[in-house]
Every structure is written in C-alpha cells, then in structure tokens.
Amino acid sequence: MISCFFIAQIYDACHFAWVKRTFSMLIGLNHMIFVKLN
C-alpha cells in the first residue's frame, strides 16, 4: 500500500515535469514563429 502510493507520487512528479517541459517547449516554438512573423 505504502509502496504503491510512493510509486504514484514519483510518477506524478515525473509526469508533471514532462508536461511542464513540453508546455514550455511549445511556448518557445510559438514565440519563435511569432517573432518570425513580425
């Protein structure tokens, strides 16, 4: 029970980091496209 909860915590942290990295990458890409258009 405790180990499953621990694994879930680690998974959530990794998933959140992945989402944040992907999100910032998309924002950077949009920013580059916006700068090129202007």
C-alpha positions as CSV (number, residue, x, y, z in Angstrom):
1,M,0.0,0.0,0.0
2,I,2.7,2.5,1.0
3,S,5.0,1.5,-1.9
4,C,2.1,1.9,-4.4
5,F,1.5,5.4,-3.0
6,F,5.2,6.1,-3.2
7,I,5.4,5.0,-6.9
8,A,2.3,7.1,-7.6
9,Q,4.0,10.1,-6.1
10,I,7.1,9.6,-8.2
11,Y,5.0,9.0,-11.3
12,D,3.0,12.2,-10.8
13,A,6.2,14.2,-10.3
14,C,7.8,12.8,-13.5
15,H,4.6,13.3,-15.4
16,F,4.3,16.9,-14.2
17,A,7.9,17.6,-15.2
18,W,7.3,16.1,-18.6
19,V,4.1,18.2,-19.1
20,K,5.9,21.4,-18.0
21,R,8.8,20.7,-20.3
22,T,6.6,20.1,-23.3
23,F,4.5,23.1,-22.5
24,S,7.5,25.4,-22.2
25,M,8.8,23.9,-25.5
26,L,5.5,24.7,-27.2
27,I,5.5,28.2,-25.8
28,G,9.1,28.7,-27.1
29,L,8.1,27.4,-30.5
30,N,5.1,29.8,-30.7
31,H,7.3,32.6,-29.6
32,M,9.8,31.9,-32.4
33,I,7.0,31.7,-35.0
34,F,5.6,35.0,-33.7
35,V,8.9,36.7,-33.9
36,K,9.5,35.4,-37.4
37,L,6.1,36.8,-38.5
38,N,6.9,40.2,-37.0
